[in-house]
Amino acid sequence: MHSWIKPIANHGSDEGSHGSAPAQQGRVMTGGFGNQSQALQRCVEGFIRQYGHEPEWLSHAPGRVNLIGEHIDYNDGWVLPTAIDRRLAMAARVIDRPEILLHSEQQTHARIFSLEDAWQPKGDWTDYLIGVMKAFLDRGARPCGLELSLASDIPVGAGLSSSAALECSIASLMEELWEHRLDPVEKVILCQQVEHAFVGMPCGIMDQSIVTLAKKNHFLLLDCMDRSHQHIAVPSNFPTLLILDTKVKHALVEGAYARRRQECHACLEALGRSSWRGAEDMASTKLESLPYPARARHVISEMARTLQAVDCLQKGAWEALGDLLYQSHASLRNDFEVSCPELDWLVEALQSLGPSAGVWGGRMTGGGFGGCVVALVEPLQVERILGRLQSGFHAQFGHPPDGFVSTPASGCQIERPGPLHRLDHPDRFGRTPRRLSP
Ligand code: GLA
């Protein structure tokens, strides 16, 4: 085991990757970065196995759940996400060849990208990474060759932002190793632009923002109109966040997400407005005249719910908060039409369990069309609630959902925890390494 990764209990399997987390059905799994993410350890071990020596840098970023404020980040709304304690980790070492060697724990060999090629999208997960590197090159960063290895505990395509974790962790490495510093908001926008222009996903600003700005034990209230934000502390009696992964994979790139954006935009155009902000009080009769009234109804009602949810969070009003989550789900199902039968089944099951069985509320989270439900439940009832949901869901759909609990975690971080002697000497490029975190 690598000297700067502390041993942890409950070592994960090697199946994880920028792929799915180890399947441990029927058990409540904690992600672990509260102590140590399993991905960090697997990533360093994978690096050593692949390249035969230790990495010099370790960059890691969390997945996220959005408590409420769905599909309104691209509509100038407010969102209330938090980072989860599942992480994607990337280990790196500078090499003196003009190549990027890229290894992930799902592969036996590293993929090679020449720094001398003009990079084009390949239509796979490497686009997120190569797209960010290309964006740094386009901004005049000073490139050098790299060995990279990555591992992840964040399930892919589950609406937990594994892509933003990938973008933000490589961006942090680029800032250090390609010597091009960005302020956090610039970094968020660079990563979002990569999704738009290189990957082809016209996402909003929420995922990259929470992955970059997250603070342990806090939610992030992000105003997507002016990108201002506020960290909202999680009260000590906050219920447990239970995340239920339907294992129905979404593919937002395939068009439905982009269509929702266009439909919202078409409504704004019909209204002769440039923003949804300020449209909150619009009469429902006016909404009916729009090209997509149901979409507009969702945007306006979700904006109001998100601000009400912040109030409930601060007051500790869990039942009222839970109701807002159910209302948000109903709106996403009926008006925005981004849910699916598996998500609906879980939310209905949570609702019928109710507060007397320890359930405060729940809703689909993320882009939708599959992926995860986030639920607020009483800590002592988690195992029982999960067991009931899994067996009922299995009977209905032929497989159980994965379930894990998470606490609000910290955002993207980069470390250079190498032996001390390395810190005193310039590297082969004449740069003096720095220890970034104690
Ligand atoms: C995806 C996008 C986000 C956001 C959500 C829906 O996760 O990347 O920008 O639009 O869907 O809230």
Residues whose N, C-alpha, C, O or C-beta is under 5 A from the ligand:
A	BS01	GLA	G69 E70 H71 I72 D73 C203 G204 I205 M206 D207 G366 G367
